[in-house]
Amino acid sequence: MNEATADTAADVLRELAPSVERLLDRHLTVARDWLPHQYVPWSGARDYDGPLDGTPWEPPQSALPRAVQDALLVNLLTEDNLPSYHFEIATRFGRDGAWGTWVHRWTAEEDRHSCVLRSYVHARRVLDPALLEQLRMRHVGTGYRSALPTVLHALAYVTVQELATRQAHRNVGARCGDPVGEHLMARIAADENLHMLFYRDLYADALRAFPDAAVTALTDVLRDFTMPGATIPGFRARALRVAAAGIYDFDVHHEHVVRPLLRALGVMSLSGLGADGERARERLGRYLDRLGEQAARTRELSERRNAAGNGPGRSRTEEQGVTA
């Protein structure tokens, strides 16, 4: 079958609409509703200073490792920018039909994450609440704007981003040392996994309908990928500490995001590509080689630190940083 035209966004949205309807029905069947307030350790919370004349926050009150604190701050402020993300996808995908129903459902599910994360960090006194609010005002006040050129680029981005976010939440939970936090992060990661499955399977259909354009878009996104929270003030320093702790680094990005995604989509073995698609796949292959080398260096340095008993530290590779 000849490749469908991808000349306009309308062509892509129209061609993929039946897939969106099918995957939305699947999502609504398997998604589990949950109540954020049930995951917050309210019994351990105390009033803060201010109108309630409680106890001011001080750094020793946080029992979580510094890198986990950094990761939670980045994850929470990223979730806080949901209004901008909703605007982005509603503008690109539309608010009508199955596309619109998905956009609003996704937004409603994502809104739980900022709600429950903020309640958790306040109840556990994980972060300075005054600094957190200052950063929220700056980050949300700036908003998020995507420079992705096409609808296929936007679909490729959210596919990669949801998988990266799932893995980041999982790893934060595994390293926080708090059973309540681990349970909460696993619950959030389960949502992100279902969102990833929706987009991944939708992108698989895009690859069948628009193979050249879809491979090109995915290659562009992977080569230049950054998470939407990269504009958070102080993001780079926090990302370095998160990477040094093994929560999210080149190795995690390579082994748990990029390789599994490409394997599931069958991109490297996809047949029937034209000249544009083949050129894009060659670029993708070169990127995979570089990422694999960076991942191997990161893994080796981590093993050396662990063997020396020094714990996580900053490496030259990590300073160059993956920004997911």
C-alpha positions in Angstrom: 0.0 0.0 0.0 1.3 3.5 -0.8 2.2 5.8 2.1 -0.7 8.0 3.0 -0.1 11.7 2.6 1.4 13.6 5.6 1.3 17.0 3.9 -0.8 18.6 6.6 -1.7 18.1 10.3 -5.2 17.4 9.2 -4.1 14.5 7.1 -2.3 12.9 10.0 -5.1 13.5 12.5 -7.8 12.2 10.1 -5.8 9.0 9.2 -5.1 8.2 12.9 -8.5 9.0 14.3 -9.7 5.4 14.2 -6.6 4.3 16.1 -7.2 7.0 18.7 -10.7 5.8 19.2 -9.6 2.2 19.5 -6.8 2.9 21.9 -9.0 5.3 24.0 -11.5 2.5 24.5 -8.7 0.2 25.6 -7.3 2.8 28.0 -10.7 3.4 29.6 -11.1 -0.3 30.0 -7.8 -0.9 31.8 -7.2 2.5 33.6 -7.7 2.3 37.3 -9.2 5.4 39.1 -7.5 6.2 42.4 -7.8 8.8 45.1 -4.7 11.0 45.7 -5.6 11.7 49.4 -5.3 8.1 50.2 -1.6 8.0 49.4 -0.5 10.9 51.6 0.9 10.3 55.1 -1.3 12.9 56.8 -0.7 11.5 60.3 2.9 12.5 60.2 2.3 16.0 59.0 2.7 19.2 61.1 1.5 22.8 60.6 4.0 25.2 59.0 4.9 28.7 60.1 2.6 31.4 59.0 -1.1 32.0 59.9 -1.2 28.6 61.7 1.9 29.5 63.7 3.5 26.1 63.1 7.0 24.9 62.7 9.2 26.4 60.0 10.8 24.1 57.5 14.5 23.3 58.0 16.8 21.1 55.9 17.3 18.4 58.6 13.6 17.7 58.6 13.9 15.9 55.2 14.9 12.3 55.6 15.2 11.6 51.9 18.5 11.6 50.0 19.5 14.8 48.3 19.2 13.4 44.8 15.7 12.1 45.6 14.7 15.6 46.8 16.0 17.1 43.6 14.1 14.5 41.5 10.9 15.1 43.4 11.2 18.9 43.0 11.8 18.5 39.2 9.0 16.0 38.8 6.5 18.1 40.8 7.3 21.3 39.0 7.1 19.5 35.7 3.6 18.2 36.6 2.6 21.7 37.7 3.0 23.0 34.2 0.1 20.9 33.1 -2.0 23.9 31.8 0.7 24.5 29.1 0.9 20.9 28.2 -2.9 20.7 27.8 -2.8 23.8 25.6 -0.1 22.3 23.5 -1.8 18.9 22.8 -5.3 20.4 22.6 -4.1 22.9 20.0 -2.2 20.2 18.0 -4.6 17.3 18.3 -7.9 19.1 18.6 -10.8 19.0 21.1 -13.3 17.1 19.0 -14.1 13.4 18.7 -11.8 10.8 20.1 -8.8 13.1 19.9 -10.5 15.6 22.2 -11.8 13.0 24.6 -8.2 11.6 25.0 -6.7 15.0 25.5 -9.1 15.8 28.3 -8.9 12.4 29.9 -5.1 12.5 29.9 -5.2 16.0 31.5 -7.5 14.8 34.2 -5.3 11.9 35.0 -2.1 13.9 35.0 -3.6 16.5 37.3 -3.7 13.9 40.1 0.1 13.7 40.0 0.9 17.3 40.9 -1.8 17.2 43.6 -0.5 14.1 45.3 3.2 14.9 44.9 2.7 18.3 46.5 0.7 16.8 49.4 3.4 14.1 49.9 6.4 16.5 50.0 4.6 18.9 52.3 3.4 16.1 54.7 6.9 14.5 54.8 8.7 18.0 54.8 10.8 16.8 51.9 11.4 20.3 50.4 11.5 23.9 51.4 7.8 24.9 50.8 8.6 28.6 50.3 11.2 27.8 47.7 9.0 25.3 46.0 6.2 27.9 45.7 8.6 30.5 44.4 9.9 28.1 41.7 6.4 27.0 40.8 5.3 30.6 40.2 8.4 31.2 38.0 8.1 27.9 36.1 4.3 27.9 35.5 4.5 31.7 34.9 6.9 31.1 32.1 4.9 28.2 30.7 5.9 25.6 28.1 6.0 26.0 24.4 6.9 23.3 22.0 9.0 24.0 18.9 8.2 20.7 17.3 7.4 21.3 13.6 4.7 18.7 12.9 2.0 16.6 14.5 4.1 13.5 14.0 7.0 15.2 15.9 4.6 16.0 18.7 3.4 12.4 18.8 6.9 11.1 18.8 7.8 13.4 21.6 5.0 12.4 23.9 5.7 8.8 23.2 9.3 9.1 24.4 8.5 11.5 27.2 5.9 9.3 28.8 8.3 6.4 28.9 11.1 8.5 30.3 8.7 9.9 32.9 7.5 6.4 33.9 11.1 5.3 34.5 12.1 8.4 36.4 9.1 8.0 38.8 9.9 4.3 39.3 13.5 5.0 40.1 12.7 7.8 42.5 10.4 5.5 44.4 13.1 2.7 44.5 15.7 5.1 46.0 13.6 7.2 48.4 13.9 4.9 51.4 10.3 5.6 52.3 7.7 2.8 51.8 5.0 5.4 51.5 6.9 7.3 48.9 7.8 4.1 47.0 4.1 3.1 46.9 3.1 6.6 45.7 5.7 6.7 43.0 4.7 3.3 41.8 1.1 4.4 41.5 2.1 7.5 39.4 4.4 5.4 37.3 1.5 3.0 36.5 -0.5 6.0 35.1 2.5 7.1 33.0 2.9 3.5 31.7 -0.7 3.5 30.4 -0.2 6.9 28.8 3.0 5.6 27.2 1.2 2.5 25.8 -1.5 4.7 24.3 1.1 6.9 22.5 3.4 4.0 21.6 0.7 2.0 19.9 -0.6 5.1 18.2 2.9 5.8 16.9 3.1 2.2 15.6 0.0 2.9 13.5 1.6 6.2 12.4 4.7 4.3 11.2 2.5 2.1 9.1 0.5 5.0 7.6 3.4 7.4 7.2 6.6 5.4 7.4 9.1 7.9 6.0 7.6 10.9 7.8 7.2 9.0 11.1 10.7 7.6 11.1 12.1 11.1 10.4 10.0 12.6 13.2 11.1 10.0 15.7 14.7 10.4 14.8 14.6 14.1 15.2 12.9 13.9 18.6 15.3 11.2 20.0 18.4 13.1 18.8 17.3 16.4 20.5 15.3 15.0 23.4 14.9 17.0 26.6 12.2 16.7 29.2 9.7 19.5 29.6 11.0 20.4 33.0 14.4 21.4 31.6 13.4 25.1 31.9 13.0 24.8 35.7 15.4 27.2 37.5 18.4 25.3 38.6 17.5 22.3 36.6 21.0 21.4 35.4 22.5 21.2 38.8 19.7 19.0 40.0 19.8 16.9 36.9 23.5 16.2 37.6 22.8 15.0 41.1 19.9 12.9 39.9 22.2 11.3 37.2 25.0 10.7 39.7 22.6 8.8 41.9 21.5 6.6 39.0 17.9 7.8 39.1 18.1 9.0 35.5 21.3 9.1 33.4 22.5 8.0 30.0 22.4 4.3 31.0 18.8 4.5 32.1 17.8 6.5 29.1 19.5 4.0 26.7 18.5 0.7 28.4 15.0 1.6 29.7 13.7 4.2 27.3 15.3 4.3 23.8 16.1 0.7 23.2 12.8 -0.8 24.4 10.8 1.8 22.5 12.6 1.2 19.2 12.4 -2.5 19.7 8.6 -2.3 20.4 8.1 -0.1 17.3 10.3 -2.2 15.1 11.9 0.9 13.6 15.3 -0.5 12.7 13.7 -3.4 10.8 10.9 -1.5 9.2 10.5 -2.3 5.5 9.3 -0.2 2.6 11.0 3.0 3.5 11.7 5.5 0.8 14.9 7.6 0.5 13.9 10.1 3.2 13.1 7.3 5.7 16.3 5.5 5.0 18.3 8.6 5.6 16.5 9.2 8.8 17.1 5.7 10.0 20.8 6.0 9.2 20.9 9.1 11.4 19.1 7.2 14.1 21.6 4.4 13.9 24.5 6.9 14.4 22.7 8.4 17.4 22.2 5.0 18.9 25.9 4.2 18.6 26.8 7.5 20.4 24.2 7.0 23.1 25.4 3.4 23.7 28.9 4.6 24.2 27.7 7.3 26.6 25.7 4.7 28.5 28.6 2.3 28.7 30.9 5.1 30.2 28.2 6.0 32.7 27.7 2.4 33.8 31.5 1.9 34.1 31.9 5.0 36.2 29.0 4.0 38.5 30.5 0.5 39.0 33.9 2.1 39.9 32.3 4.3 42.5 30.3 1.5 44.0 33.4 -0.8 44.1 35.4 2.0 45.8 32.6 2.5 48.3 32.4 6.2 47.5 28.8 6.3 46.6 27.4 8.5 43.8 29.5 11.4 42.6 29.7 13.6 39.6 31.5 12.3 36.5 32.6 14.0 33.4 30.0 12.0 31.4 27.2 13.0 33.8 28.2 16.6 33.6 27.4 16.5 29.9 24.1 15.2 31.1 21.1 13.6 29.7 18.3 16.0 30.3 15.5 13.5 30.8 
